[in-house]
Amino acid sequence: MKKGFTLNEILIVIALLGILSLITIPAFRNYRPSLQLGSTAREIVTDLRYIKQLTLTEQKEYCLKFFPEEKKYQLFECGETELLKEKVLPEEIKSLNVSGFTGNEVRYNPYGAVREAGTVILENTQNKTKTISVKASGFVTVND
């Protein structure tokens, strides 16, 4: 007795896999902008907390500057030209709106507070938003 699969069984399995991929790929494409929005907001919060920690540790002022037109931001020591990091936002992020910060710049002082409180609003291609709030104390939160 021979063991193995018949051609019909293999074709049925391939057809089922094709049907499953036709169903899941469009669903993933619709969900991707929401994933990118959340991921981008978390990365900005992480970078804000990082420069706050650098400021506290080194007792030097560090800044995060937003460029809304170019949909990017930069991390650097305030007053210096060398960048620690530059991040261009993914294409799923439609707009970047910054308010409350002079020159769109979040500046931490050696006590861990920011010069001024403000918000950053990210909007994706599905018109969903995430708001990052930076309190005067330096505390950072994300809201839908």
C-alpha positions, -999 to 999 in steps of 0.1 A, spaced: 0 0 0 14 34 -10 13 64 13 10 100 2 -14 126 -10 -34 125 -42 -34 154 -66 -70 163 -56 -60 166 -19 -31 189 -27 -52 211 -50 -79 214 -23 -53 225 3 -38 251 -21 -73 264 -29 -81 267 8 -49 286 15 -57 309 -14 -91 317 -1 -78 324 34 -51 348 20 -77 366 -1 -97 372 31 -69 382 55 -48 404 32 -75 431 27 -84 430 64 -47 436 73 -44 465 49 -74 482 66 -59 476 100 -24 487 92 -29 525 95 -42 520 130 -12 499 139 11 525 125 -6 553 144 -3 536 177 33 526 170 43 561 160 27 576 191 45 552 214 78 559 196 75 596 201 66 591 238 96 568 242 119 594 226 105 622 249 112 600 279 146 593 266 157 629 263 142 636 297 164 609 311 194 622 293 187 657 307 185 644 342 215 622 339 239 646 321 224 679 336 223 693 300 192 705 282 180 682 255 153 690 229 129 672 206 119 694 176 90 686 154 88 695 117 50 692 109 53 701 72 80 674 66 63 649 91 95 643 110 112 651 143 148 654 156 164 647 190 195 668 200 213 686 228 198 721 229 221 746 213 241 719 195 239 709 158 247 672 162 216 650 160 210 621 184 182 609 161 160 619 133 127 601 126 105 605 95 70 594 102 55 566 82 33 573 52 2 561 70 5 592 92 -14 619 73 -7 649 95 14 660 125 0 690 145 20 706 173 7 732 197 19 749 228 57 746 222 77 776 210 93 767 177 76 732 179 104 723 203 100 703 235 129 714 258 136 696 291 155 713 319 179 695 343 150 690 368 130 669 343 104 696 336 97 711 302 99 748 293 62 748 283 34 723 281 19 713 248 3 686 226 12 667 195 -17 653 174 -11 625 149 -37 617 123 -36 587 101 -51 581 66 -83 568 81 -88 601 100 -81 585 134 -60 605 159 -37 601 188 -29 630 211 4 631 230 2 655 259 33 669 276 26 684 310 47 712 324 62 687 349 75 667 320 49 639 323 38 625 289 5 608 281 -12 594 250 -49 597 244 -72 585 215 
